[in-house]
Amino acid sequence: MVRDEKLLSKLRLHQLDELFVQQHVVRRFQLNHADEFNTLQSLRKELEDCLRNLSPDHPDHLLLSWQLRTSQLAQCINHFDTKANLRLIATGERDAAYQNFLEDLDAGGSGDLHLLPLISRVLATDDDACSALFEILLKHAKPVLAIVEQLNFLDYYSPLAMTSLASGASIYESYIKAKVRTQSLSPSSGNQAIIFPEGSWLLDVEAAMDDDLYPLIFTYCYRRNKPSKNIRIFGGGQHDVTVNGEAIDNCLIFCVPTDQTPDRIDESLRYFRDVLAVELSSNFFYTSDKDAPSFQASRFMTEFSCASLLMENWDQVQKNIVSLWAWDLVNINESRAKKSRVIDVPGDIAKEMQSLKNGFEHDFEIYTERTIKHFYEEVTLSIGSINAKRQSSLRQLDRFVTGDEIILGKRNNP
């Protein structure tokens, strides 16, 4: 693999690692705080239902319909990602809160580069639509504020991320279909699916319209929130930036305050480095940077590179998917009543993997029941339960996400 492909491979693998970390976190949220998880899910479902009525699918542009509605959902639910917005709505300052909501929609959303460049601003011109969506936010503001005050998950991930739980079974099926090329690649995928087949499931059109996977395909919701309270990043297709009346295009701007002490600047630089890598990749500069070796060798690109937690190489992708699959069978929905059958889960998964292998006539690896059991035990320790002792593997996830000794869960948790 040539040097520029190695750089792109490292970036794509890191993005997948971020995705699986987020899936661990959202599962801990659902397992240990089911009522709060369901509260956020209820908010999301009402917004999705409303947007589906406002933006019906167009058969000739089905992928675009999903992408448009996903960006609209992200704009609406992530309005609560800015805590000032949430408190303004929750305290009943309706007129000011509604005006703030309209301005946020018109600006393209609250987050810093959590979404793809395609941001829908159509809603800001539709008074009835805006009013209907705001009523949903108003209805749920106080319960969501209670979650923010009691739990710290929304300090590190957006509301969209904390409602985006993709089932391990759905991921695995898309993963296998993509590897055997039974699905259509998205127009923007280029040759990445060929170069990195273990990650090609994130580039498939069918996966992009899967009820479990679409937020992960269309947005960067699996990325952690920016680590600083007072350092911001502008540009990258999310913001129109002008300086002295001159438009600043195709740039990222790292905005550091000078009237107060910058907060967690090293973590912010790591975040900025990661965002820059994504932007360069999106503009195909990661595949044409042979004339810039000094940039790739710079301390900024090496010392500020974000570490991975779950995956060091592409061979570990299937392992992480199967781990989530096993955990889901034991812990989610109907399977909660079948915990006595934990011992059967590895066998069930091995049989399903073999069935898929036979059906697709493809020579992908089938894990033994013993291996799947080991994967399940590892992922269970990482996701963690409030009833479990604080194992070192549990704390690894906490430290990775928070950058501190803070435990993901209740605030001031010892």
NORGI-V180454 format. One record per helix or strand. SS is the DSSP state (H for helix, E for strand). FROM is the first residue (numbers start at 0). TO is the last residue. If there is no record, write none. Layout:
[[SS,FROM,TO] [SS,FROM,TO]]
This chain:
[[H,2,31] [H,33,53] [H,58,80] [H,82,89] [H,93,106] [E,114,114] [H,121,124] [H,126,149] [E,150,150] [H,152,155] [H,160,162] [H,167,178] [E,184,184] [H,186,188] [H,191,194] [H,196,202] [E,203,203] [H,204,207] [H,213,217] [E,218,218] [E,231,234] [E,241,242] [E,245,246] [E,251,254] [H,264,281] [H,284,286] [H,292,295] [H,298,301] [H,313,330] [H,332,359] [H,368,382] [H,391,401] [E,409,409]]
